[in-house]
Amino acid sequence: MRGLELRCVETISILLSILTMLLITGCATPWETNGSFYHSIETDVLIEYDQPNSVFLDDTLVGQAPISIPIEYEQEVQQETRKVSYWRDNPAIALLCTIGSYGIYLPFSLIPVVEETTNTPLNSFRDNEHTIRVRINDETNWIRRLHLSGQETEKLVVDLVAAQETDAQPTMTTE
């Protein structure tokens, strides 16, 4: 008789464990893509040069080198949604409702009713191409085209030594 009771308790324990796992993991619809949108991000562009020369961003004077310029542009974000049950969204309320209704709420609690949303940044940008120009003197400009892609900072070092030695256009190094 004692062995039968022990097997009954074990069986009930296993069934409750399986039911709990199903409630927590299986009460959601698949993710659906709801389109995308653009949000603003910012990259700090640091221009290093040992002379206090004028720095231009897209032909607009922004200051003297060395300077840090915050540049805003947009990144595409994909939005996905799915419906989940209260067991996944708020398990405490689902448990209280189930206990308070003597288990009547349990089958209804499996119905996905709450919407869950996730936003995933994509590798797609707009308004992210800019021209940086450092006026060295009346005849010489150091010009570089920037293509920003979500980095936190971009460091540009104006290097005129190579340009003076080769009599070529000024060059840029990026770190």
Rosetta blueprint (number, residue, H / E / L):
1 M L
2 R H
3 G H
4 L H
5 E H
6 L H
7 R H
8 C H
9 V H
10 E H
11 T H
12 I H
13 S H
14 I H
15 L H
16 L H
17 S H
18 I H
19 L H
20 T H
21 M H
22 L H
23 L H
24 I H
25 T H
26 G L
27 C L
28 A E
29 T L
30 P L
31 W L
32 E E
33 T E
34 N E
35 G E
36 S E
37 F E
38 Y E
39 H E
40 S E
41 I E
42 E E
43 T E
44 D E
45 V E
46 L E
47 I E
48 E E
49 Y L
50 D L
51 Q L
52 P L
53 N L
54 S E
55 V E
56 F E
57 L E
58 D L
59 D L
60 T E
61 L E
62 V E
63 G E
64 Q E
65 A L
66 P L
67 I E
68 S E
69 I E
70 P E
71 I E
72 E E
73 Y E
74 E E
75 Q E
76 E E
77 V E
78 Q E
79 Q E
80 E E
81 T E
82 R E
83 K E
84 V E
85 S L
86 Y H
87 W H
88 R H
89 D H
90 N L
91 P H
92 A H
93 I H
94 A H
95 L H
96 L H
97 C H
98 T H
99 I H
100 G H
101 S L
102 Y L
103 G L
104 I L
105 Y L
106 L L
107 P L
108 F H
109 S H
110 L H
111 I L
112 P L
113 V L
114 V E
115 E E
116 E E
117 T E
118 T E
119 N E
120 T E
121 P E
122 L E
123 N E
124 S E
125 F E
126 R E
127 D L
128 N L
129 E E
130 H E
131 T E
132 I E
133 R E
134 V E
135 R E
136 I L
137 N L
138 D L
139 E L
140 T L
141 N E
142 W E
143 I E
144 R E
145 R E
146 L E
147 H E
148 L L
149 S L
150 G L
151 Q L
152 E L
153 T E
154 E E
155 K E
156 L E
157 V E
158 V E
159 D E
160 L L
161 V H
162 A H
163 A H
164 Q H
165 E H
166 T H
167 D L
168 A L
169 Q L
170 P L
171 T E
172 M E
173 T E
174 T E
175 E L
